[in-house]
Amino acid sequence: MASRALRATVLVGLAGVLATGCGGGGGTGASGKPSEAVSGVSSPAVSGDPVSDKGLFAEKVRAAVDKQVGADEERFGSGDRSPCSTSSSLVLTSTCGAAADATAADAELALREINGSHGFATLDAVARKLVTSVRSYRDLGCATGPTAADTREACLVPAATIAHGFSDLHDGTVLGLSGK
């Protein structure tokens, strides 16, 4: 008897879900996402599995940092396209200095966003390295076109790190999604 009652309850529940999910809206709400009426909760995960608080936090960090990094990367370029690339004629100019400032601001944003949270080791290490590299670039006076050969050569190390800073920060946010 209990088995029949359980079966009936499951069938009624399933019929309710199907009826709500298959109504004229095709199971999607106004946003185009699966209807909350179907699952009972909003579903940020494609697989339907609930996302942990850590996962939501990692996604928040990724979104915030990548938004700013993307804008700065579009403005200044990255890697070989960066004014701070060691092969760029702009590496020892204020143009690289501006890219360095933007990189430092993005790195500091990443550090504020993660705020010492576990699961962001790569992003934390990358951001700290970038802040240090920008400080070295500034302390050496690299953005002012130094004339001394040893200074010019010393500027290339932090400049190379800065040139890849935007992509390294992005990679750090992606690894943060998996707790690395």
Buried (B, 14 or more C-beta within 10 A) or exposed (E): EEEEEEEEEEEEEEEEBEEEBEEEEEBEEEEEEBBEBBBEEEBEEEEEEEBEEBBEBBBEBBEBBBEBBEEBBEEBBBBEEBBBBEEBEBBBBBBBBBBBBBBBBBBBBBBEBBEEBEBBBBBBEBBEBBBBBBEBBBEBBBBEEBEEEEBBEBBBBBBBBBBBBBBBBBBBBBBBBEEE
